[in-house]
Amino acid sequence: MNEQNSAFHAGEQKLHQQLGISRKMEKIGNQYIRNFMPEQHQSFYQQLPFIWLGFVDKHKQPWATALFNTQDQLVTIKNDKELAITFDSQLQDNKFQPSNAFSDIALLGIEPWTRRRNRLSVSISHWTNTAIELKVKQSFGNCPKYIQARQMNARINRSVGFTQSTRIEQLNAQQTGLIEQADTFYIASFYQGADISHRGGLAGFVKVEGNRILFPDYSGNQFFNTLGNIQQNGLAGLTFIEHNNGHMLQLTGQAKIITKHPLLAHFKGALRFVQFDISHGYWTEHAWPYTFVEGEQSPHLNQTGTWQQARQNLTAATNNMHNQLKLSPSQQVQQMFKAGLQESTKYTQRK
């Protein structure tokens, strides 16, 4: 399929082809990926107190960050193809500046308390110290799958913004703990334009090994915006927040799609892992003016698994295989018969 006639670029199309869903996704893309904002999306964006943003810096490194307005309306819709964001300049990410960022950016509007989310690919047409004006390139909605329902605290946190960000080359114990206990993070990527997406899982679904991060990619809308970008240039930016105090960890680096791994089968709903190698990042305490209370886990995550569970399952399966090899052929037959009889009894009881 020619990119010019498609809502998807070459990287996304390649992943569709690998799964044999190209024709289906072209039809869905033409129907749901628009060059304007539906009225429902317009109303949604205008009620947000914060918005996630994906951008690429002058070194062609992707970053995931957020913009806030604690005093007034954050997003203003001009028409179905134009909008403006008026933000608190003292809370602005100092990496997101006209001199450091490309004009094609991505927006993710998300309400954790309702699990609603919508996405935009936009270009900046005008930039001031406290506002950006934007033109819509692509607009589409996302399902609430894998979003943890969190309530935002009414009291505004004493945020210092990004003025006290610390550049890091290696993760320390606190940052590693944040990642390995996270049930939510945000990932920025780019190819023909920037993209930002939400990722959710059970606490413990992200693994850290030194400066390498590994996480499962669960089945979603199959647009493959993030994976398609990674397929093309192998770059990504990950951001984690501590929801109870507003600390923020931003990372940028190299990303790779992993389709073969001994633990992949133990993550239900995942067809692949994403491997992320940290180039560098920034740690900012109290970056967020908003904090959140723990909420309801997404029901879609009940059986998805964690790295600890996966290792335990693999160990149990390995031990069972070794025990089987120790049995004589007749004993193995007896074990198989016993297991089959137990399963048959369970089936009869269920009926």
Secondary structure as GFF3:
##gff-version 3
##sequence-region A 1 351
A	DSSP	three_ten_helix	3	5	.	.	.	ID=ss1
A	DSSP	alpha_helix	10	19	.	.	.	ID=ss2
A	DSSP	alpha_helix	22	32	.	.	.	ID=ss3
A	DSSP	alpha_helix	39	46	.	.	.	ID=ss4
A	DSSP	beta_strand	50	56	.	.	.	ID=ss5
A	DSSP	beta_strand	62	68	.	.	.	ID=ss6
A	DSSP	beta_strand	75	79	.	.	.	ID=ss7
A	DSSP	beta_strand	82	86	.	.	.	ID=ss8
A	DSSP	three_ten_helix	89	91	.	.	.	ID=ss9
A	DSSP	beta_strand	104	111	.	.	.	ID=ss10
A	DSSP	beta_strand	116	127	.	.	.	ID=ss11
A	DSSP	beta_strand	131	142	.	.	.	ID=ss12
A	DSSP	beta_strand	149	152	.	.	.	ID=ss13
A	DSSP	beta_strand	166	168	.	.	.	ID=ss14
A	DSSP	alpha_helix	173	180	.	.	.	ID=ss15
A	DSSP	beta_strand	184	190	.	.	.	ID=ss16
A	DSSP	beta_strand	194	200	.	.	.	ID=ss17
A	DSSP	beta_strand	207	209	.	.	.	ID=ss18
A	DSSP	beta_strand	212	218	.	.	.	ID=ss19
A	DSSP	alpha_helix	225	233	.	.	.	ID=ss20
A	DSSP	beta_strand	235	241	.	.	.	ID=ss21
A	DSSP	beta_strand	248	258	.	.	.	ID=ss22
A	DSSP	three_ten_helix	264	266	.	.	.	ID=ss23
A	DSSP	beta_strand	270	284	.	.	.	ID=ss24
A	DSSP	beta_strand	292	296	.	.	.	ID=ss25
A	DSSP	three_ten_helix	299	301	.	.	.	ID=ss26
A	DSSP	alpha_helix	307	326	.	.	.	ID=ss27
A	DSSP	alpha_helix	329	350	.	.	.	ID=ss28
###
